[in-house]
Amino acid sequence: MELLILLVGLLCLAAGIKLGAKFHYYDNLKKRNKDLRAQIAKRRHTYATADGLEDALAVTIDLLLRQDAADKYRRARVAQLNSILGEVRKGPLSYDGDRPADRPPENGDM
């Protein structure tokens, strides 16, 4: 008899724990649903603001691309400068003064 009471008690305890876990799960779902609804209800940017931000981003990207091209041009000119100075360093008569000056690099040479 005592064993039966113990088993029924354990069964009730297990059912209570399981039921408590379900209640906790549903409470979390309610809270999450409420949070998501609050997030959906928040104000968003107007189309004009979004357009302005998009244009600002386009200008920023263009600026970075142009800066990159300018950096490539500077690196190419420094390489030409190193070439000329390397020729001069070979000796006092090694540089041909009659040769035409190096042209700036073209877009493809950068």
PDB file as gemmi writes it, atoms N, CA and C in Angstrom:
CRYST1    1.000    1.000    1.000  90.00  90.00  90.00 P 1                      
ATOM      1  N   MET A   1       0.816  -1.187   0.000  1.00  0.00           N  
ATOM      2  CA  MET A   1       0.000   0.000   0.000  1.00  0.00           C  
ATOM      3  C   MET A   1       0.864   1.257   0.000  1.00  0.00           C  
ATOM      4  N   GLU A   2       1.909   1.234   0.843  1.00  0.00           N  
ATOM      5  CA  GLU A   2       2.799   2.388   0.902  1.00  0.00           C  
ATOM      6  C   GLU A   2       3.497   2.603  -0.438  1.00  0.00           C  
ATOM      7  N   LEU A   3       3.828   1.515  -1.079  1.00  0.00           N  
ATOM      8  CA  LEU A   3       4.483   1.601  -2.384  1.00  0.00           C  
ATOM      9  C   LEU A   3       3.554   2.244  -3.408  1.00  0.00           C  
ATOM     10  N   LEU A   4       2.281   1.880  -3.349  1.00  0.00           N  
ATOM     11  CA  LEU A   4       1.299   2.448  -4.259  1.00  0.00           C  
ATOM     12  C   LEU A   4       1.145   3.954  -4.021  1.00  0.00           C  
ATOM     13  N   ILE A   5       1.100   4.350  -2.762  1.00  0.00           N  
ATOM     14  CA  ILE A   5       0.995   5.777  -2.426  1.00  0.00           C  
ATOM     15  C   ILE A   5       2.242   6.515  -2.913  1.00  0.00           C  
ATOM     16  N   LEU A   6       3.397   5.894  -2.725  1.00  0.00           N  
ATOM     17  CA  LEU A   6       4.650   6.497  -3.179  1.00  0.00           C  
ATOM     18  C   LEU A   6       4.657   6.654  -4.690  1.00  0.00           C  
ATOM     19  N   LEU A   7       4.201   5.643  -5.412  1.00  0.00           N  
ATOM     20  CA  LEU A   7       4.161   5.709  -6.871  1.00  0.00           C  
ATOM     21  C   LEU A   7       3.174   6.768  -7.352  1.00  0.00           C  
ATOM     22  N   VAL A   8       2.009   6.843  -6.719  1.00  0.00           N  
ATOM     23  CA  VAL A   8       1.022   7.860  -7.084  1.00  0.00           C  
ATOM     24  C   VAL A   8       1.584   9.249  -6.787  1.00  0.00           C  
ATOM     25  N   GLY A   9       2.269   9.394  -5.677  1.00  0.00           N  
ATOM     26  CA  GLY A   9       2.885  10.678  -5.321  1.00  0.00           C  
ATOM     27  C   GLY A   9       3.945  11.088  -6.332  1.00  0.00           C  
ATOM     28  N   LEU A  10       4.784  10.130  -6.731  1.00  0.00           N  
ATOM     29  CA  LEU A  10       5.818  10.421  -7.731  1.00  0.00           C  
ATOM     30  C   LEU A  10       5.195  10.768  -9.075  1.00  0.00           C  
ATOM     31  N   LEU A  11       4.118  10.060  -9.416  1.00  0.00           N  
ATOM     32  CA  LEU A  11       3.415  10.342 -10.666  1.00  0.00           C  
ATOM     33  C   LEU A  11       2.819  11.753 -10.646  1.00  0.00           C  
ATOM     34  N   CYS A  12       2.231  12.127  -9.528  1.00  0.00           N  
ATOM     35  CA  CYS A  12       1.675  13.487  -9.395  1.00  0.00           C  
ATOM     36  C   CYS A  12       2.780  14.533  -9.449  1.00  0.00           C  
ATOM     37  N   LEU A  13       3.900  14.238  -8.814  1.00  0.00           N  
ATOM     38  CA  LEU A  13       5.034  15.162  -8.837  1.00  0.00           C  
ATOM     39  C   LEU A  13       5.555  15.341 -10.258  1.00  0.00           C  
ATOM     40  N   ALA A  14       5.705  14.245 -10.991  1.00  0.00           N  
ATOM     41  CA  ALA A  14       6.184  14.319 -12.376  1.00  0.00           C  
ATOM     42  C   ALA A  14       5.198  15.084 -13.247  1.00  0.00           C  
ATOM     43  N   ALA A  15       3.904  14.820 -13.048  1.00  0.00           N  
ATOM     44  CA  ALA A  15       2.887  15.537 -13.827  1.00  0.00           C  
ATOM     45  C   ALA A  15       2.908  17.023 -13.493  1.00  0.00           C  
ATOM     46  N   GLY A  16       3.111  17.361 -12.226  1.00  0.00           N  
ATOM     47  CA  GLY A  16       3.185  18.767 -11.820  1.00  0.00           C  
ATOM     48  C   GLY A  16       4.386  19.469 -12.432  1.00  0.00           C  
ATOM     49  N   ILE A  17       5.515  18.792 -12.443  1.00  0.00           N  
ATOM     50  CA  ILE A  17       6.722  19.373 -13.047  1.00  0.00           C  
ATOM     51  C   ILE A  17       6.506  19.587 -14.538  1.00  0.00           C  
ATOM     52  N   LYS A  18       5.926  18.580 -15.190  1.00  0.00           N  
ATOM     53  CA  LYS A  18       5.671  18.685 -16.634  1.00  0.00           C  
ATOM     54  C   LYS A  18       4.679  19.809 -16.923  1.00  0.00           C  
ATOM     55  N   LEU A  19       3.631  19.906 -16.116  1.00  0.00           N  
ATOM     56  CA  LEU A  19       2.629  20.948 -16.293  1.00  0.00           C  
ATOM     57  C   LEU A  19       3.234  22.334 -16.041  1.00  0.00           C  
ATOM     58  N   GLY A  20       4.084  22.439 -15.031  1.00  0.00           N  
ATOM     59  CA  GLY A  20       4.762  23.711 -14.750  1.00  0.00           C  
ATOM     60  C   GLY A  20       5.661  24.129 -15.906  1.00  0.00           C  
ATOM     61  N   ALA A  21       6.343  23.152 -16.503  1.00  0.00           N  
ATOM     62  CA  ALA A  21       7.201  23.457 -17.654  1.00  0.00           C  
ATOM     63  C   ALA A  21       6.368  23.953 -18.830  1.00  0.00           C  
ATOM     64  N   LYS A  22       5.206  23.335 -19.037  1.00  0.00           N  
ATOM     65  CA  LYS A  22       4.320  23.783 -20.130  1.00  0.00           C  
ATOM     66  C   LYS A  22       3.830  25.206 -19.883  1.00  0.00           C  
ATOM     67  N   PHE A  23       3.416  25.500 -18.634  1.00  0.00           N  
ATOM     68  CA  PHE A  23       2.972  26.858 -18.313  1.00  0.00           C  
ATOM     69  C   PHE A  23       4.094  27.867 -18.543  1.00  0.00           C  
ATOM     70  N   HIS A  24       5.300  27.501 -18.145  1.00  0.00           N  
ATOM     71  CA  HIS A  24       6.456  28.382 -18.348  1.00  0.00           C  
ATOM     72  C   HIS A  24       6.704  28.602 -19.845  1.00  0.00           C  
ATOM     73  N   TYR A  25       6.591  27.533 -20.628  1.00  0.00           N  
ATOM     74  CA  TYR A  25       6.782  27.624 -22.076  1.00  0.00           C  
ATOM     75  C   TYR A  25       5.757  28.571 -22.699  1.00  0.00           C  
ATOM     76  N   TYR A  26       4.484  28.420 -22.310  1.00  0.00           N  
ATOM     77  CA  TYR A  26       3.439  29.280 -22.871  1.00  0.00           C  
ATOM     78  C   TYR A  26       3.570  30.723 -22.396  1.00  0.00           C  
ATOM     79  N   ASP A  27       4.026  30.927 -21.176  1.00  0.00           N  
ATOM     80  CA  ASP A  27       4.280  32.295 -20.704  1.00  0.00           C  
ATOM     81  C   ASP A  27       5.388  32.953 -21.523  1.00  0.00           C  
ATOM     82  N   ASN A  28       6.431  32.182 -21.821  1.00  0.00           N  
ATOM     83  CA  ASN A  28       7.513  32.715 -22.658  1.00  0.00           C  
ATOM     84  C   ASN A  28       7.019  33.041 -24.060  1.00  0.00           C  
ATOM     85  N   LEU A  29       6.140  32.179 -24.606  1.00  0.00           N  
ATOM     86  CA  LEU A  29       5.577  32.453 -25.929  1.00  0.00           C  
ATOM     87  C   LEU A  29       4.740  33.729 -25.921  1.00  0.00           C  
ATOM     88  N   LYS A  30       3.940  33.917 -24.869  1.00  0.00           N  
ATOM     89  CA  LYS A  30       3.139  35.139 -24.759  1.00  0.00           C  
ATOM     90  C   LYS A  30       4.032  36.373 -24.697  1.00  0.00           C  
ATOM     91  N   LYS A  31       5.091  36.283 -23.890  1.00  0.00           N  
ATOM     92  CA  LYS A  31       6.009  37.420 -23.755  1.00  0.00           C  
ATOM     93  C   LYS A  31       6.689  37.715 -25.092  1.00  0.00           C  
ATOM     94  N   ARG A  32       7.117  36.669 -25.769  1.00  0.00           N  
ATOM     95  CA  ARG A  32       7.780  36.858 -27.065  1.00  0.00           C  
ATOM     96  C   ARG A  32       6.816  37.458 -28.089  1.00  0.00           C  
ATOM     97  N   ASN A  33       5.569  36.986 -28.084  1.00  0.00           N  
ATOM     98  CA  ASN A  33       4.554  37.518 -28.987  1.00  0.00           C  
ATOM     99  C   ASN A  33       4.321  39.001 -28.698  1.00  0.00           C  
ATOM    100  N   LYS A  34       4.240  39.348 -27.432  1.00  0.00           N  
ATOM    101  CA  LYS A  34       4.036  40.748 -27.043  1.00  0.00           C  
ATOM    102  C   LYS A  34       5.219  41.607 -27.490  1.00  0.00           C  
ATOM    103  N   ASP A  35       6.442  41.104 -27.291  1.00  0.00           N  
ATOM    104  CA  ASP A  35       7.635  41.851 -27.712  1.00  0.00           C  
ATOM    105  C   ASP A  35       7.667  42.045 -29.225  1.00  0.00           C  
ATOM    106  N   LEU A  36       7.305  40.998 -29.968  1.00  0.00           N  
ATOM    107  CA  LEU A  36       7.299  41.109 -31.427  1.00  0.00           C  
ATOM    108  C   LEU A  36       6.240  42.095 -31.907  1.00  0.00           C  
ATOM    109  N   ARG A  37       5.075  42.082 -31.281  1.00  0.00           N  
ATOM    110  CA  ARG A  37       4.028  43.043 -31.652  1.00  0.00           C  
ATOM    111  C   ARG A  37       4.472  44.471 -31.354  1.00  0.00           C  
ATOM    112  N   ALA A  38       5.156  44.663 -30.231  1.00  0.00           N  
ATOM    113  CA  ALA A  38       5.661  45.998 -29.896  1.00  0.00           C  
ATOM    114  C   ALA A  38       6.714  46.438 -30.907  1.00  0.00           C  
ATOM    115  N   GLN A  39       7.547  45.507 -31.339  1.00  0.00           N  
ATOM    116  CA  GLN A  39       8.579  45.837 -32.319  1.00  0.00           C  
ATOM    117  C   GLN A  39       7.958  46.192 -33.667  1.00  0.00           C  
ATOM    118  N   ILE A  40       6.907  45.488 -34.050  1.00  0.00           N  
ATOM    119  CA  ILE A  40       6.226  45.775 -35.315  1.00  0.00           C  
ATOM    120  C   ILE A  40       5.562  47.145 -35.262  1.00  0.00           C  
ATOM    121  N   ALA A  41       5.059  47.514 -34.097  1.00  0.00           N  
ATOM    122  CA  ALA A  41       4.337  48.780 -33.960  1.00  0.00           C  
ATOM    123  C   ALA A  41       5.263  49.996 -33.928  1.00  0.00           C  
ATOM    124  N   LYS A  42       6.567  49.787 -33.763  1.00  0.00           N  
ATOM    125  CA  LYS A  42       7.500  50.918 -33.709  1.00  0.00           C  
ATOM    126  C   LYS A  42       7.485  51.689 -35.017  1.00  0.00           C  
ATOM    127  N   ARG A  43       7.802  52.982 -34.910  1.00  0.00           N  
ATOM    128  CA  ARG A  43       7.838  53.825 -36.096  1.00  0.00           C  
ATOM    129  C   ARG A  43       9.050  53.458 -36.944  1.00  0.00           C  
ATOM    130  N   ARG A  44       8.862  53.562 -38.219  1.00  0.00           N  
ATOM    131  CA  ARG A  44       9.945  53.295 -39.158  1.00  0.00           C  
ATOM    132  C   ARG A  44      10.285  54.582 -39.892  1.00  0.00           C  
ATOM    133  N   HIS A  45      11.398  54.555 -40.617  1.00  0.00           N  
ATOM    134  CA  HIS A  45      11.786  55.719 -41.415  1.00  0.00           C  
ATOM    135  C   HIS A  45      10.756  55.967 -42.510  1.00  0.00           C  
ATOM    136  N   THR A  46      10.570  57.241 -42.831  1.00  0.00           N  
ATOM    137  CA  THR A  46       9.713  57.572 -43.966  1.00  0.00           C  
ATOM    138  C   THR A  46      10.467  57.243 -45.248  1.00  0.00           C  
ATOM    139  N   TYR A  47       9.740  57.213 -46.358  1.00  0.00           N  
ATOM    140  CA  TYR A  47      10.395  56.931 -47.638  1.00  0.00           C  
ATOM    141  C   TYR A  47      11.412  58.017 -47.971  1.00  0.00           C  
ATOM    142  N   ALA A  48      11.099  59.262 -47.624  1.00  0.00           N  
ATOM    143  CA  ALA A  48      12.029  60.355 -47.905  1.00  0.00           C  
ATOM    144  C   ALA A  48      13.320  60.185 -47.109  1.00  0.00           C  
ATOM    145  N   THR A  49      13.204  59.787 -45.848  1.00  0.00           N  
ATOM    146  CA  THR A  49      14.403  59.566 -45.033  1.00  0.00           C  
ATOM    147  C   THR A  49      15.216  58.405 -45.592  1.00  0.00           C  
ATOM    148  N   ALA A  50      14.545  57.331 -45.960  1.00  0.00           N  
ATOM    149  CA  ALA A  50      15.249  56.180 -46.534  1.00  0.00           C  
ATOM    150  C   ALA A  50      15.943  56.567 -47.837  1.00  0.00           C  
ATOM    151  N   ASP A  51      15.283  57.384 -48.668  1.00  0.00           N  
ATOM    152  CA  ASP A  51      15.905  57.845 -49.914  1.00  0.00           C  
ATOM    153  C   ASP A  51      17.131  58.700 -49.624  1.00  0.00           C  
ATOM    154  N   GLY A  52      17.024  59.580 -48.629  1.00  0.00           N  
ATOM    155  CA  GLY A  52      18.165  60.418 -48.264  1.00  0.00           C  
ATOM    156  C   GLY A  52      19.340  59.593 -47.771  1.00  0.00           C  
ATOM    157  N   LEU A  53      19.058  58.595 -46.947  1.00  0.00           N  
ATOM    158  CA  LEU A  53      20.128  57.723 -46.459  1.00  0.00           C  
ATOM    159  C   LEU A  53      20.758  56.927 -47.597  1.00  0.00           C  
ATOM    160  N   GLU A  54      19.942  56.489 -48.541  1.00  0.00           N  
ATOM    161  CA  GLU A  54      20.458  55.751 -49.696  1.00  0.00           C  
ATOM    162  C   GLU A  54      21.374  56.637 -50.538  1.00  0.00           C  
ATOM    163  N   ASP A  55      20.971  57.894 -50.770  1.00  0.00           N  
ATOM    164  CA  ASP A  55      21.810  58.819 -51.536  1.00  0.00           C  
ATOM    165  C   ASP A  55      23.115  59.112 -50.803  1.00  0.00           C  
ATOM    166  N   ALA A  56      23.044  59.285 -49.484  1.00  0.00           N  
ATOM    167  CA  ALA A  56      24.258  59.531 -48.703  1.00  0.00           C  
ATOM    168  C   ALA A  56      25.204  58.340 -48.787  1.00  0.00           C  
ATOM    169  N   LEU A  57      24.652  57.144 -48.763  1.00  0.00           N  
ATOM    170  CA  LEU A  57      25.475  55.942 -48.885  1.00  0.00           C  
ATOM    171  C   LEU A  57      26.113  55.854 -50.268  1.00  0.00           C  
ATOM    172  N   ALA A  58      25.374  56.235 -51.307  1.00  0.00           N  
ATOM    173  CA  ALA A  58      25.924  56.221 -52.666  1.00  0.00           C  
ATOM    174  C   ALA A  58      27.087  57.203 -52.789  1.00  0.00           C  
ATOM    175  N   VAL A  59      26.952  58.388 -52.194  1.00  0.00           N  
ATOM    176  CA  VAL A  59      28.037  59.376 -52.231  1.00  0.00           C  
ATOM    177  C   VAL A  59      29.255  58.842 -51.482  1.00  0.00           C  
ATOM    178  N   THR A  60      29.029  58.196 -50.351  1.00  0.00           N  
ATOM    179  CA  THR A  60      30.137  57.640 -49.575  1.00  0.00           C  
ATOM    180  C   THR A  60      30.874  56.564 -50.362  1.00  0.00           C  
ATOM    181  N   ILE A  61      30.140  55.682 -51.015  1.00  0.00           N  
ATOM    182  CA  ILE A  61      30.769  54.622 -51.812  1.00  0.00           C  
ATOM    183  C   ILE A  61      31.555  55.223 -52.971  1.00  0.00           C  
ATOM    184  N   ASP A  62      30.980  56.230 -53.647  1.00  0.00           N  
ATOM    185  CA  ASP A  62      31.675  56.896 -54.745  1.00  0.00           C  
ATOM    186  C   ASP A  62      32.966  57.540 -54.248  1.00  0.00           C  
ATOM    187  N   LEU A  63      32.898  58.187 -53.091  1.00  0.00           N  
ATOM    188  CA  LEU A  63      34.084  58.819 -52.512  1.00  0.00           C  
ATOM    189  C   LEU A  63      35.172  57.785 -52.242  1.00  0.00           C  
ATOM    190  N   LEU A  64      34.791  56.646 -51.690  1.00  0.00           N  
ATOM    191  CA  LEU A  64      35.775  55.603 -51.399  1.00  0.00           C  
ATOM    192  C   LEU A  64      36.382  55.028 -52.674  1.00  0.00           C  
ATOM    193  N   LEU A  65      35.565  54.845 -53.714  1.00  0.00           N  
ATOM    194  CA  LEU A  65      36.095  54.318 -54.973  1.00  0.00           C  
ATOM    195  C   LEU A  65      37.061  55.301 -55.619  1.00  0.00           C  
ATOM    196  N   ARG A  66      36.713  56.593 -55.591  1.00  0.00           N  
ATOM    197  CA  ARG A  66      37.617  57.601 -56.159  1.00  0.00           C  
ATOM    198  C   ARG A  66      38.906  57.696 -55.352  1.00  0.00           C  
ATOM    199  N   GLN A  67      38.811  57.572 -54.041  1.00  0.00           N  
ATOM    200  CA  GLN A  67      40.005  57.600 -53.200  1.00  0.00           C  
ATOM    201  C   GLN A  67      40.896  56.410 -53.527  1.00  0.00           C  
ATOM    202  N   ASP A  68      40.297  55.263 -53.777  1.00  0.00           N  
ATOM    203  CA  ASP A  68      41.057  54.073 -54.135  1.00  0.00           C  
ATOM    204  C   ASP A  68      41.786  54.283 -55.463  1.00  0.00           C  
ATOM    205  N   ALA A  69      41.103  54.891 -56.443  1.00  0.00           N  
ATOM    206  CA  ALA A  69      41.739  55.165 -57.735  1.00  0.00           C  
ATOM    207  C   ALA A  69      42.890  56.149 -57.568  1.00  0.00           C  
ATOM    208  N   ALA A  70      42.702  57.171 -56.728  1.00  0.00           N  
ATOM    209  CA  ALA A  70      43.775  58.140 -56.491  1.00  0.00           C  
ATOM    210  C   ALA A  70      44.965  57.469 -55.810  1.00  0.00           C  
ATOM    211  N   ASP A  71      44.702  56.556 -54.888  1.00  0.00           N  
ATOM    212  CA  ASP A  71      45.794  55.835 -54.226  1.00  0.00           C  
ATOM    213  C   ASP A  71      46.561  54.972 -55.222  1.00  0.00           C  
ATOM    214  N   LYS A  72      45.850  54.320 -56.139  1.00  0.00           N  
ATOM    215  CA  LYS A  72      46.522  53.510 -57.161  1.00  0.00           C  
ATOM    216  C   LYS A  72      47.396  54.390 -58.053  1.00  0.00           C  
ATOM    217  N   TYR A  73      46.895  55.569 -58.425  1.00  0.00           N  
ATOM    218  CA  TYR A  73      47.666  56.494 -59.253  1.00  0.00           C  
ATOM    219  C   TYR A  73      48.933  56.924 -58.512  1.00  0.00           C  
ATOM    220  N   ARG A  74      48.806  57.280 -57.232  1.00  0.00           N  
ATOM    221  CA  ARG A  74      49.982  57.691 -56.455  1.00  0.00           C  
ATOM    222  C   ARG A  74      51.000  56.560 -56.364  1.00  0.00           C  
ATOM    223  N   ARG A  75      50.520  55.335 -56.151  1.00  0.00           N  
ATOM    224  CA  ARG A  75      51.459  54.208 -56.064  1.00  0.00           C  
ATOM    225  C   ARG A  75      52.197  53.998 -57.388  1.00  0.00           C  
ATOM    226  N   ALA A  76      51.496  54.166 -58.514  1.00  0.00           N  
ATOM    227  CA  ALA A  76      52.136  54.002 -59.823  1.00  0.00           C  
ATOM    228  C   ALA A  76      53.186  55.085 -60.047  1.00  0.00           C  
ATOM    229  N   ARG A  77      52.881  56.329 -59.660  1.00  0.00           N  
ATOM    230  CA  ARG A  77      53.849  57.418 -59.835  1.00  0.00           C  
ATOM    231  C   ARG A  77      55.059  57.232 -58.917  1.00  0.00           C  
ATOM    232  N   VAL A  78      54.844  56.737 -57.712  1.00  0.00           N  
ATOM    233  CA  VAL A  78      55.965  56.469 -56.804  1.00  0.00           C  
ATOM    234  C   VAL A  78      56.837  55.357 -57.378  1.00  0.00           C  
ATOM    235  N   ALA A  79      56.232  54.366 -58.016  1.00  0.00           N  
ATOM    236  CA  ALA A  79      57.015  53.304 -58.656  1.00  0.00           C  
ATOM    237  C   ALA A  79      57.871  53.881 -59.781  1.00  0.00           C  
ATOM    238  N   GLN A  80      57.315  54.823 -60.575  1.00  0.00           N  
ATOM    239  CA  GLN A  80      58.103  55.479 -61.623  1.00  0.00           C  
ATOM    240  C   GLN A  80      59.237  56.290 -61.008  1.00  0.00           C  
ATOM    241  N   LEU A  81      58.947  56.984 -59.927  1.00  0.00           N  
ATOM    242  CA  LEU A  81      59.972  57.770 -59.240  1.00  0.00           C  
ATOM    243  C   LEU A  81      61.092  56.866 -58.735  1.00  0.00           C  
ATOM    244  N   ASN A  82      60.745  55.739 -58.160  1.00  0.00           N  
ATOM    245  CA  ASN A  82      61.758  54.788 -57.696  1.00  0.00           C  
ATOM    246  C   ASN A  82      62.597  54.265 -58.851  1.00  0.00           C  
ATOM    247  N   SER A  83      61.969  54.038 -59.992  1.00  0.00           N  
ATOM    248  CA  SER A  83      62.698  53.565 -61.163  1.00  0.00           C  
ATOM    249  C   SER A  83      63.725  54.602 -61.622  1.00  0.00           C  
ATOM    250  N   ILE A  84      63.305  55.854 -61.702  1.00  0.00           N  
ATOM    251  CA  ILE A  84      64.219  56.929 -62.130  1.00  0.00           C  
ATOM    252  C   ILE A  84      65.359  57.076 -61.132  1.00  0.00           C  
ATOM    253  N   LEU A  85      65.032  57.131 -59.852  1.00  0.00           N  
ATOM    254  CA  LEU A  85      66.079  57.305 -58.840  1.00  0.00           C  
ATOM    255  C   LEU A  85      66.996  56.088 -58.765  1.00  0.00           C  
ATOM    256  N   GLY A  86      66.460  54.904 -59.024  1.00  0.00           N  
ATOM    257  CA  GLY A  86      67.304  53.714 -59.065  1.00  0.00           C  
ATOM    258  C   GLY A  86      68.312  53.793 -60.198  1.00  0.00           C  
ATOM    259  N   GLU A  87      67.877  54.335 -61.337  1.00  0.00           N  
ATOM    260  CA  GLU A  87      68.796  54.510 -62.470  1.00  0.00           C  
ATOM    261  C   GLU A  87      69.875  55.538 -62.128  1.00  0.00           C  
ATOM    262  N   VAL A  88      69.486  56.619 -61.456  1.00  0.00           N  
ATOM    263  CA  VAL A  88      70.443  57.666 -61.074  1.00  0.00           C  
ATOM    264  C   VAL A  88      71.468  57.118 -60.089  1.00  0.00           C  
ATOM    265  N   ARG A  89      71.042  56.243 -59.197  1.00  0.00           N  
ATOM    266  CA  ARG A  89      71.947  55.713 -58.174  1.00  0.00           C  
ATOM    267  C   ARG A  89      72.993  54.755 -58.738  1.00  0.00           C  
ATOM    268  N   LYS A  90      72.780  54.256 -59.944  1.00  0.00           N  
ATOM    269  CA  LYS A  90      73.731  53.310 -60.524  1.00  0.00           C  
ATOM    270  C   LYS A  90      75.090  53.953 -60.776  1.00  0.00           C  
ATOM    271  N   GLY A  91      75.092  55.215 -61.035  1.00  0.00           N  
ATOM    272  CA  GLY A  91      76.361  55.893 -61.281  1.00  0.00           C  
ATOM    273  C   GLY A  91      76.128  57.294 -61.783  1.00  0.00           C  
ATOM    274  N   PRO A  92      77.187  58.116 -61.817  1.00  0.00           N  
ATOM    275  CA  PRO A  92      77.014  59.511 -62.219  1.00  0.00           C  
ATOM    276  C   PRO A  92      76.626  59.678 -63.687  1.00  0.00           C  
ATOM    277  N   LEU A  93      76.945  58.719 -64.539  1.00  0.00           N  
ATOM    278  CA  LEU A  93      76.627  58.848 -65.962  1.00  0.00           C  
ATOM    279  C   LEU A  93      75.566  57.839 -66.420  1.00  0.00           C  
ATOM    280  N   SER A  94      74.939  57.165 -65.487  1.00  0.00           N  
ATOM    281  CA  SER A  94      74.030  56.084 -65.881  1.00  0.00           C  
ATOM    282  C   SER A  94      72.671  56.581 -66.364  1.00  0.00           C  
ATOM    283  N   TYR A  95      72.247  57.747 -65.948  1.00  0.00           N  
ATOM    284  CA  TYR A  95      70.927  58.237 -66.346  1.00  0.00           C  
ATOM    285  C   TYR A  95      71.034  58.977 -67.659  1.00  0.00           C  
ATOM    286  N   ASP A  96      70.212  58.599 -68.619  1.00  0.00           N  
ATOM    287  CA  ASP A  96      70.184  59.252 -69.927  1.00  0.00           C  
ATOM    288  C   ASP A  96      69.275  60.475 -69.829  1.00  0.00           C  
ATOM    289  N   GLY A  97      69.857  61.649 -69.821  1.00  0.00           N  
ATOM    290  CA  GLY A  97      69.103  62.891 -69.694  1.00  0.00           C  
ATOM    291  C   GLY A  97      68.311  63.234 -70.934  1.00  0.00           C  
ATOM    292  N   ASP A  98      68.634  62.605 -72.082  1.00  0.00           N  
ATOM    293  CA  ASP A  98      67.927  62.905 -73.326  1.00  0.00           C  
ATOM    294  C   ASP A  98      66.662  62.071 -73.498  1.00  0.00           C  
ATOM    295  N   ARG A  99      66.485  61.114 -72.655  1.00  0.00           N  
ATOM    296  CA  ARG A  99      65.284  60.281 -72.816  1.00  0.00           C  
ATOM    297  C   ARG A  99      64.051  61.083 -72.397  1.00  0.00           C  
ATOM    298  N   PRO A 100      62.910  60.798 -73.027  1.00  0.00           N  
ATOM    299  CA  PRO A 100      61.701  61.552 -72.671  1.00  0.00           C  
ATOM    300  C   PRO A 100      61.241  61.206 -71.252  1.00  0.00           C  
ATOM    301  N   ALA A 101      60.614  62.174 -70.639  1.00  0.00           N  
ATOM    302  CA  ALA A 101      60.103  61.955 -69.281  1.00  0.00           C  
ATOM    303  C   ALA A 101      59.008  60.891 -69.311  1.00  0.00           C  
ATOM    304  N   ASP A 102      58.922  60.162 -68.248  1.00  0.00           N  
ATOM    305  CA  ASP A 102      57.878  59.132 -68.157  1.00  0.00           C  
ATOM    306  C   ASP A 102      56.512  59.783 -68.168  1.00  0.00           C  
ATOM    307  N   ARG A 103      55.627  59.155 -68.935  1.00  0.00           N  
ATOM    308  CA  ARG A 103      54.243  59.629 -68.944  1.00  0.00           C  
ATOM    309  C   ARG A 103      53.545  59.142 -67.683  1.00  0.00           C  
ATOM    310  N   PRO A 104      52.554  59.900 -67.241  1.00  0.00           N  
ATOM    311  CA  PRO A 104      51.765  59.395 -66.108  1.00  0.00           C  
ATOM    312  C   PRO A 104      51.063  58.105 -66.515  1.00  0.00           C  
ATOM    313  N   PRO A 105      50.870  57.214 -65.600  1.00  0.00           N  
ATOM    314  CA  PRO A 105      50.218  55.948 -65.945  1.00  0.00           C  
ATOM    315  C   PRO A 105      48.778  56.176 -66.383  1.00  0.00           C  
ATOM    316  N   GLU A 106      48.365  55.373 -67.343  1.00  0.00           N  
ATOM    317  CA  GLU A 106      46.977  55.424 -67.798  1.00  0.00           C  
ATOM    318  C   GLU A 106      46.124  54.632 -66.809  1.00  0.00           C  
ATOM    319  N   ASN A 107      44.813  54.671 -67.009  1.00  0.00           N  
ATOM    320  CA  ASN A 107      43.913  53.953 -66.103  1.00  0.00           C  
ATOM    321  C   ASN A 107      44.222  52.466 -66.068  1.00  0.00           C  
ATOM    322  N   GLY A 108      44.608  51.897 -67.195  1.00  0.00           N  
ATOM    323  CA  GLY A 108      44.912  50.472 -67.237  1.00  0.00           C  
ATOM    324  C   GLY A 108      46.224  50.135 -66.563  1.00  0.00           C  
ATOM    325  N   ASP A 109      47.133  51.133 -66.432  1.00  0.00           N  
ATOM    326  CA  ASP A 109      48.444  50.889 -65.845  1.00  0.00           C  
ATOM    327  C   ASP A 109      48.429  50.971 -64.327  1.00  0.00           C  
ATOM    328  N   MET A 110      47.323  51.395 -63.765  1.00  0.00           N  
ATOM    329  CA  MET A 110      47.294  51.581 -62.314  1.00  0.00           C  
ATOM    330  C   MET A 110      47.206  50.263 -61.681  1.00  0.00           C  
TER     331      MET A 110                                                      
END                                                                             
